[in-house]
Amino acid sequence: MDLAAGRETSPATVADILERLGPVIGQVSVLGDAAVGIVAVEHDHRALRPAASPGRGTLYCCLRGALHDGHDHAAEARASGAVAFLCERDLGAAAGGAPQLVVPPGEGRRAMALAACVVERDPARSLATVGVTGTNGKTTTTHLLVSILSAAGYEAGLVGTLSGQRTTPEANELQRRLAAAAAAARSAGRPGAVAMEVTSHALVQHRVDGYVHDVAVFTNLSQDHLDYHGTMEAYFEAKASLFTPEHARRGVVNADDAYGRRLLERQGIETSPFSLADAGGLSLSADESRFVLRGQEVRLGLIGLFNVENALAAAAAARALGVDDAVVAEGLSRAPTVPGRLEPVENALGLRVLVDYAHTPDGLSQACAAVRDLLGEHSRLLVVFGAGGDRDHDKRPLMGSAVSAAADVAVVTTDNPRHEDPEEIMAAVARGCTGPAELRLEADRRVAIGLALSLAGPGDLVLVAGKGHETTQQVGDEFHSFDDRLVVAEEASRLAGAP
């Protein structure tokens, strides 16, 4: 049956959602008509539209956030077309007579995820789903996995950093995207699959509740997001929650990572290890990484040891889905480069320049190590990097330490300063720059990139780290156009005197 057509003729009702919520959340009450049809779930009152037909429409979820409370916008939501509400308290007159699903305090996000699964007809049930979590490597791993699954005959899609505003979307948007992936697979006449990046925030905020991944993948864990989680232990436990029966059927885990080994010792779900030791005859060059995996030769068009780890993660996930070893090798070998991940940038100066998303101490160490291997005996590594504002303060000097230990020239600049003083962020990074690298500070990121290019000579390599694929820079509440790749090309042309 066509799920979209089925929903159009016979939408889910408030009663259907209540039936799903009850066993999971417990005490849920309905105020009003439970027969009202629900065709969409929304948590942003500004995105609501009037119902297309009577008796059906959008369920507005009143979520409590750090700065705003969706309950305060109930009357606006009703005026904008909401036909029912999911809330943590009786909205009274603000509901305008529309039915209310009232859940216990603190259960709004989980309830929204379950409601979205009901309204979208549980699209994950008709897809092979892989959730990838870890501090670094999620984006590359999912891209490599899509290449493998496509080679295996799947209509494979991505959900992650490069495909939306959030790495892992809010639950209602996620279920819409899974439903679209299922519809695309039906239209193509192929089995459907989705490789998805699952962040620690998403797990804590219940964005991936209501369905079970076929495979969960753990890449690694290092310091990041402690502004949100508080401690590394809490950060780890958030990631580890993906490896439970509520979220995954089986897992594949990086056994070379200390936190990965802890996961492998747990008894939540069946887990299998992967390790760099799985890659036989490993050979790294400036253009590719070559190795033998389970008897099959792989020529990976990505450089760096950490990308071999990402490839092994994708391969392990594909095998867990039943993909043949030869197809795994084929998919890895024909995988395209990933935007903003050690991406080469052609430039008028003829310099070797790579743009990368590395923005954690461990990510920067790995990126620097990967490109250091590409340098000649007398060549230098120049790194342009900064730290984001309104984020983990403790990692800033650690980032400085990582780069100053590995680079010949460290150019500290802004990243996305958001609501913090860029000079203070730079000073915190610079305090950690105790290594032998020559230190330069330049708050203007464009000028900093130009500076690194002007200092580089033949045989040197410039690594511009932190923003990767991003095309904007956030200063305060404003987003300004800024793409490191374009800026590198523009500054190189300026320095070369090109017209």
C-alpha positions as CSV (number, residue, x, y, z in Angstrom):
1,M,0.0,0.0,0.0
2,D,1.2,3.5,-0.7
3,L,1.7,4.9,2.7
4,A,1.3,8.6,1.7
5,A,-2.0,7.7,-0.1
6,G,-3.1,5.7,2.9
7,R,-2.4,8.5,5.2
8,E,-4.4,10.9,3.0
9,T,-7.5,8.7,2.9
10,S,-7.3,7.4,6.5
11,P,-5.0,9.5,8.7
12,A,-3.8,8.5,12.1
13,T,-6.0,9.9,14.9
14,V,-5.4,11.3,18.3
15,A,-6.6,7.9,19.6
16,D,-4.0,6.1,17.6
17,I,-1.3,8.3,19.1
18,L,-2.7,7.7,22.6
19,E,-2.5,4.0,22.0
20,R,1.2,4.2,21.2
21,L,2.0,6.6,24.1
22,G,0.3,4.7,26.8
23,P,2.6,1.6,27.2
24,V,5.8,3.7,26.9
25,I,5.0,6.9,28.8
26,G,2.3,5.7,31.2
27,Q,-0.2,8.3,32.4
28,V,-1.5,10.1,29.4
29,S,-4.9,11.7,29.2
30,V,-7.0,13.1,26.3
31,L,-9.0,16.2,26.6
32,G,-11.5,16.5,23.8
33,D,-12.3,14.5,20.6
34,A,-9.8,11.7,20.1
35,A,-11.2,10.9,16.6
36,V,-9.5,14.0,15.1
37,G,-7.2,13.0,12.2
38,I,-3.5,13.9,12.3
39,V,-1.5,14.2,9.1
40,A,1.5,16.1,10.5
41,V,3.4,16.7,13.7
42,E,5.0,20.1,14.4
43,H,6.8,21.7,17.3
44,D,7.4,25.2,15.8
45,H,4.2,27.3,15.8
46,R,5.6,29.4,13.0
47,A,5.6,26.5,10.6
48,L,1.9,25.7,11.0
49,R,-0.6,26.0,8.2
50,P,-4.4,25.8,8.2
51,A,-5.8,22.3,7.7
52,A,-6.4,21.3,4.1
53,S,-9.7,19.6,5.0
54,P,-12.0,19.5,8.0
55,G,-11.4,16.9,10.7
56,R,-7.7,16.5,10.1
57,G,-4.6,18.6,10.4
58,T,-1.4,19.2,12.4
59,L,-0.6,18.1,16.0
60,Y,1.3,20.9,17.7
61,C,3.7,19.7,20.3
62,C,4.3,22.1,23.2
63,L,8.0,21.5,24.0
64,R,9.9,23.2,26.8
65,G,13.3,24.5,25.8
66,A,16.1,26.4,27.5
67,L,14.8,29.7,26.2
68,H,11.2,29.2,25.2
69,D,8.2,27.1,26.2
70,G,6.0,25.9,23.5
71,H,3.0,26.0,25.8
72,D,3.2,29.8,25.7
73,H,2.5,29.7,21.9
74,A,-0.5,27.4,22.0
75,A,-3.0,30.1,21.1
76,E,-0.9,31.2,18.2
77,A,-0.6,27.6,17.1
78,R,-4.3,27.1,17.2
79,A,-4.9,30.3,15.2
80,S,-2.3,29.1,12.6
81,G,-4.1,25.8,12.0
82,A,-3.2,23.3,14.8
83,V,-6.1,20.8,15.1
84,A,-4.7,19.1,18.3
85,F,-2.1,19.5,20.9
86,L,0.5,17.4,22.7
87,C,1.3,19.1,26.0
88,E,2.6,18.6,29.5
89,R,-0.3,20.6,31.1
90,D,-3.9,21.5,30.3
91,L,-3.8,24.4,28.0
92,G,-7.3,25.6,28.9
93,A,-8.7,28.3,26.7
94,A,-5.5,28.5,24.7
95,A,-6.4,25.2,23.0
96,G,-9.4,26.8,21.4
97,G,-11.5,23.6,21.9
98,A,-9.0,21.4,20.1
99,P,-8.2,18.0,21.7
100,Q,-5.2,17.7,23.9
101,L,-2.9,14.8,24.6
102,V,-1.5,15.6,28.1
103,V,1.6,13.8,29.1
104,P,3.6,13.9,32.4
105,P,6.1,16.8,32.8
106,G,9.4,16.1,31.0
107,E,7.8,13.6,28.5
108,G,7.0,16.0,25.7
109,R,10.0,15.2,23.5
110,R,9.7,11.5,23.8
111,A,5.9,11.7,23.2
112,M,6.5,13.8,20.1
113,A,8.9,11.2,18.7
114,L,6.3,8.4,19.2
115,A,3.5,10.6,17.7
116,A,5.6,11.3,14.6
117,C,6.2,7.5,14.2
118,V,2.5,6.9,14.3
119,V,1.6,9.7,11.9
120,E,4.3,8.8,9.4
121,R,3.3,5.1,9.6
122,D,6.6,3.9,11.1
123,P,8.7,4.3,7.9
124,A,11.8,2.7,9.5
125,R,10.1,-0.7,9.4
126,S,10.5,-0.7,5.6
127,L,14.1,0.5,5.6
128,A,17.5,-0.9,6.6
129,T,18.6,1.8,9.1
130,V,22.1,2.4,10.5
131,G,22.8,4.9,13.2
132,V,26.3,6.1,13.5
133,T,27.5,7.8,16.7
134,G,30.9,9.1,18.0
135,T,32.8,12.3,18.4
136,N,34.6,12.2,15.0
137,G,34.0,10.3,11.7
138,K,30.2,10.2,11.6
139,T,29.8,12.1,8.4
140,T,32.5,10.2,6.5
141,T,31.3,6.8,7.8
142,T,27.7,7.4,6.7
143,H,28.9,8.6,3.2
144,L,31.0,5.5,2.8
145,L,28.2,3.3,4.0
146,V,25.8,4.8,1.4
147,S,28.3,4.0,-1.3
148,I,28.5,0.4,-0.1
149,L,24.7,0.0,0.2
150,S,24.2,1.6,-3.3
151,A,26.6,-1.0,-4.7
152,A,24.6,-3.7,-2.9
153,G,21.4,-2.6,-4.7
154,Y,19.8,-0.4,-2.1
155,E,18.1,2.9,-2.7
156,A,20.3,4.5,0.0
157,G,19.9,7.9,1.7
158,L,21.7,10.0,4.2
159,V,20.7,11.9,7.3
160,G,23.4,14.0,8.8
161,T,25.6,17.1,9.0
162,L,25.5,17.7,5.2
163,S,21.8,17.1,4.7
164,G,20.0,19.5,7.1
165,Q,20.2,22.2,9.7
166,R,20.8,19.7,12.5
167,T,23.0,16.7,12.3
168,T,20.2,14.6,13.7
169,P,16.9,16.3,13.0
170,E,14.1,16.8,15.5
171,A,12.0,13.7,15.7
172,N,9.1,15.0,13.6
173,E,11.4,16.1,10.8
174,L,13.4,12.8,11.1
175,Q,10.3,10.7,10.6
176,R,9.2,12.8,7.6
177,R,12.6,12.2,6.0
178,L,12.5,8.5,6.7
179,A,9.0,8.4,5.2
180,A,10.4,10.2,2.1
181,A,13.3,7.7,1.9
182,A,10.8,4.8,2.1
183,A,8.7,6.3,-0.7
184,A,11.8,6.9,-2.9
185,A,12.8,3.3,-2.5
186,R,9.3,2.1,-3.4
187,S,9.3,4.3,-6.5
188,A,12.7,3.0,-7.5
189,G,11.7,-0.6,-7.0
190,R,14.6,-1.3,-4.7
191,P,15.1,-2.0,-1.0
192,G,15.5,1.2,1.0
193,A,18.2,2.1,3.4
194,V,19.2,5.1,5.5
195,A,22.6,5.8,7.1
196,M,22.2,8.4,9.8
197,E,24.5,10.4,12.1
198,V,23.1,10.1,15.6
199,T,24.4,12.8,18.0
200,S,24.6,12.7,21.8
201,H,22.2,15.6,21.9
202,A,19.7,13.7,19.8
203,L,19.8,10.7,22.1
204,V,19.3,12.7,25.2
205,Q,16.5,14.7,23.6
206,H,14.7,11.6,22.3
207,R,14.9,12.5,18.6
208,V,15.5,8.9,17.6
209,D,12.9,7.3,19.9
210,G,10.1,5.2,18.6
211,Y,12.0,3.0,16.2
212,V,14.9,0.6,16.3
213,H,18.0,0.9,14.1
214,D,19.1,-2.4,12.4
215,V,22.7,-1.5,13.2
216,A,24.3,1.0,15.5
217,V,27.9,2.1,14.9
218,F,30.4,3.6,17.4
219,T,33.4,5.4,15.8
220,N,35.3,6.9,18.8
221,L,34.9,9.3,21.7
222,S,37.0,12.3,22.7
223,Q,36.4,15.6,24.4
224,D,33.5,17.7,22.9
225,H,30.1,19.0,23.9
226,L,31.0,19.2,27.6
227,D,29.2,22.5,27.8
228,Y,26.0,20.3,27.3
229,H,26.9,17.0,29.0
230,G,29.1,18.3,31.8
231,T,31.4,15.3,32.1
232,M,33.0,12.8,29.7
233,E,31.2,10.0,31.6
234,A,27.8,11.7,30.9
235,Y,28.9,12.2,27.3
236,F,29.8,8.5,27.0
237,E,26.6,7.3,28.5
238,A,24.6,9.5,26.1
239,K,26.4,7.8,23.2
240,A,26.1,4.4,24.8
241,S,22.3,4.7,25.0
242,L,22.2,4.0,21.2
243,F,23.5,0.5,22.0
244,T,20.4,-0.7,23.9
245,P,17.4,-2.8,22.7
246,E,15.3,0.4,22.5
247,H,17.5,1.9,19.8
248,A,19.3,-0.9,18.0
249,R,19.2,-4.6,17.2
250,R,23.0,-5.0,17.0
251,G,26.1,-2.9,17.1
252,V,29.6,-2.6,15.5
253,V,32.2,-0.9,17.7
254,N,35.7,0.5,17.3
255,A,37.8,-1.8,19.4
256,D,40.8,0.5,19.1
257,D,39.0,3.2,21.1
258,A,39.0,3.0,24.9
259,Y,35.4,3.9,25.2
260,G,34.6,1.4,22.4
261,R,36.1,-1.4,24.4
262,R,33.9,-0.4,27.3
263,L,30.9,-0.7,25.0
264,L,32.0,-4.1,23.8
265,E,32.0,-5.3,27.4
266,R,28.4,-4.3,28.0
267,Q,25.5,-6.8,27.5
268,G,22.9,-4.5,26.1
269,I,22.8,-5.8,22.5
270,E,24.9,-8.1,20.3
271,T,28.0,-6.1,19.3
272,S,31.0,-6.9,17.0
273,P,34.4,-5.2,17.0
274,F,36.3,-3.6,14.1
275,S,39.9,-2.5,14.3
276,L,42.7,-1.1,12.1
277,A,44.2,-4.6,12.4
278,D,41.4,-5.7,10.0
279,A,43.1,-3.7,7.2
280,G,45.9,-5.8,5.8
281,G,48.8,-4.5,3.7
282,L,47.8,-0.9,4.5
283,S,49.4,1.7,2.3
284,L,48.8,5.4,2.6
285,S,49.6,8.0,-0.1
286,A,48.7,11.6,-1.0
287,D,45.9,10.4,-3.2
288,E,44.4,7.2,-1.6
289,S,44.5,4.6,1.0
290,R,45.0,1.0,0.0
291,F,44.4,-2.1,2.1
292,V,43.0,-5.7,2.0
293,L,39.8,-6.4,3.9
294,R,38.6,-9.9,4.3
295,G,40.5,-11.0,1.2
296,Q,39.3,-8.1,-0.9
297,E,41.5,-5.2,-2.2
298,V,40.2,-1.7,-1.3
299,R,41.4,1.5,-3.0
300,L,39.9,4.2,-0.9
301,G,39.9,7.7,-2.4
302,L,40.4,9.3,1.0
303,I,43.6,10.0,2.8
304,G,44.7,9.5,6.4
305,L,44.6,6.7,8.9
306,F,41.4,8.0,10.5
307,N,39.6,7.6,7.2
308,V,40.7,4.0,7.0
309,E,39.0,3.6,10.4
310,N,35.9,5.2,9.0
311,A,35.9,2.8,6.1
312,L,36.3,-0.1,8.5
313,A,33.3,1.2,10.5
314,A,31.2,1.4,7.3
315,A,32.3,-2.0,6.2
316,A,31.4,-3.6,9.5
317,A,27.9,-2.0,9.4
318,A,27.3,-3.2,5.9
319,R,28.4,-6.8,6.8
320,A,26.0,-6.7,9.7
321,L,23.2,-6.0,7.2
322,G,24.4,-9.0,5.2
323,V,26.3,-7.2,2.4
324,D,28.9,-9.5,0.7
325,D,32.6,-8.8,1.2
326,A,33.3,-8.2,-2.5
327,V,30.5,-5.6,-2.6
328,V,31.8,-3.9,0.5
329,A,35.2,-3.5,-1.2
330,E,33.6,-2.3,-4.4
331,G,31.5,0.3,-2.6
332,L,34.4,1.6,-0.6
333,S,36.6,1.8,-3.7
334,R,34.1,3.9,-5.7
335,A,33.1,6.2,-2.9
336,P,33.4,9.9,-3.8
337,T,35.3,12.4,-1.6
338,V,33.3,13.9,1.3
339,P,32.8,17.7,1.1
340,G,34.9,19.5,3.7
341,R,36.7,16.4,4.8
342,L,40.4,16.9,3.9
343,E,39.1,18.4,0.7
344,P,41.7,19.7,-1.7
345,V,41.3,23.2,-3.0
346,E,42.8,24.2,-6.3
347,N,44.3,27.7,-6.1
348,A,46.1,30.3,-8.2
349,L,49.3,29.9,-6.1
350,G,49.6,26.2,-6.9
351,L,49.8,25.4,-3.2
352,R,48.6,22.2,-1.5
353,V,45.6,23.3,0.5
354,L,43.1,21.1,2.3
355,V,39.9,22.2,4.0
356,D,38.7,20.0,6.9
357,Y,35.9,20.0,9.5
358,A,38.2,19.0,12.4
359,H,37.1,21.0,15.4
360,T,38.0,18.9,18.4
361,P,41.5,18.3,20.0
362,D,41.5,14.7,18.8
363,G,40.1,15.6,15.3
364,L,42.8,18.2,14.9
365,S,45.5,15.8,16.0
366,Q,44.3,13.2,13.5
367,A,44.0,15.6,10.6
368,C,47.4,17.0,11.3
369,A,48.9,13.6,11.5
370,A,47.3,12.5,8.2
371,V,48.6,15.5,6.2
372,R,52.0,15.5,8.0
373,D,52.6,12.1,6.3
374,L,52.2,13.8,2.9
375,L,55.0,16.3,3.5
376,G,58.6,16.1,2.3
377,E,61.6,16.3,4.6
378,H,61.9,20.1,4.4
379,S,58.2,21.0,3.8
380,R,56.1,22.7,6.4
381,L,52.5,22.3,7.7
382,L,50.6,25.5,8.3
383,V,47.2,25.2,10.1
384,V,44.5,27.8,10.3
385,F,41.9,27.0,13.0
386,G,39.8,28.4,15.8
387,A,37.1,27.4,18.3
388,G,33.4,28.0,18.2
389,G,31.7,30.4,20.6
390,D,29.0,29.3,23.1
391,R,30.5,25.8,23.2
392,D,32.8,23.7,25.3
393,H,35.4,26.1,26.8
394,D,37.7,23.5,28.2
395,K,38.6,22.0,24.9
396,R,40.0,25.3,23.5
397,P,43.5,25.2,25.0
398,L,43.5,21.4,24.1
399,M,42.9,22.4,20.5
400,G,45.8,24.8,20.7
401,S,48.0,22.2,22.2
402,A,47.1,19.6,19.5
403,V,47.9,22.0,16.6
404,S,51.0,23.6,18.1
405,A,52.5,20.2,18.7
406,A,51.9,19.0,15.1
407,A,52.2,22.1,12.9
408,D,55.1,24.3,11.9
409,V,52.9,27.4,11.8
410,A,49.7,27.7,13.9
411,V,47.3,30.5,12.8
412,V,44.7,31.0,15.4
413,T,41.5,32.7,14.2
414,T,37.8,32.8,14.6
415,D,35.4,29.9,13.8
416,N,31.8,30.7,14.6
417,P,32.1,33.2,17.5
418,R,28.4,33.3,18.0
419,H,27.8,35.4,21.1
420,E,31.3,35.5,22.5
421,D,34.2,37.9,22.1
422,P,36.4,36.4,19.3
423,E,39.5,37.8,21.0
424,E,38.7,35.9,24.2
425,I,38.1,32.7,22.4
426,M,41.4,33.1,20.5
427,A,43.3,33.8,23.7
428,A,41.9,30.6,25.3
429,V,43.1,28.6,22.3
430,A,46.5,30.4,22.3
431,R,47.1,29.5,26.0
432,G,47.3,25.9,24.9
433,C,49.8,26.6,22.1
434,T,52.9,25.4,24.0
435,G,54.3,23.3,21.2
436,P,57.1,24.3,18.8
437,A,54.9,25.7,16.1
438,E,55.3,29.4,15.2
439,L,52.1,31.1,16.5
440,R,50.1,33.8,14.7
441,L,46.8,35.3,15.9
442,E,44.4,36.9,13.4
443,A,40.7,37.4,14.3
444,D,39.5,38.0,10.8
445,R,39.2,34.5,9.3
446,R,39.7,35.7,5.7
447,V,42.8,37.6,6.6
448,A,44.1,34.6,8.6
449,I,43.6,32.3,5.6
450,G,45.4,34.8,3.4
451,L,48.2,35.0,5.9
452,A,48.8,31.3,5.9
453,L,48.8,31.2,2.1
454,S,51.3,34.1,2.0
455,L,53.6,32.2,4.4
456,A,53.5,28.9,2.5
457,G,56.1,28.0,-0.1
458,P,56.6,25.2,-2.6
459,G,56.2,21.8,-1.0
460,D,54.4,23.2,2.1
461,L,50.8,22.3,2.9
462,V,48.1,24.5,4.3
463,L,45.3,22.9,6.4
464,V,42.2,25.2,7.0
465,A,40.4,23.4,9.8
466,G,37.1,23.8,11.7
467,K,34.4,24.7,9.3
468,G,34.8,22.2,6.4
469,H,31.7,22.1,4.4
470,E,30.0,25.1,6.1
471,T,29.0,28.0,3.9
472,T,28.3,30.6,6.7
473,Q,29.9,32.0,9.8
474,Q,27.7,32.9,12.8
475,V,28.5,36.1,14.5
476,G,25.9,36.9,17.2
477,D,22.5,35.9,15.8
478,E,23.6,36.7,12.2
479,F,24.9,34.3,9.6
480,H,27.3,35.7,7.1
481,S,28.4,33.9,3.9
482,F,31.7,32.3,4.4
483,D,33.0,29.1,2.7
484,D,36.6,28.3,3.5
485,R,37.0,26.7,0.1
486,L,35.9,29.8,-1.8
487,V,37.9,32.1,0.5
488,V,41.1,30.0,-0.1
489,A,40.6,30.3,-3.8
490,E,39.9,34.1,-3.6
491,E,42.8,34.9,-1.3
492,A,45.2,32.8,-3.5
493,S,44.0,34.7,-6.6
494,R,44.6,38.0,-4.8
495,L,48.1,37.0,-3.7
496,A,48.9,35.8,-7.2
497,G,47.8,39.1,-8.6
498,A,45.2,37.4,-10.8
499,P,42.7,39.7,-12.5
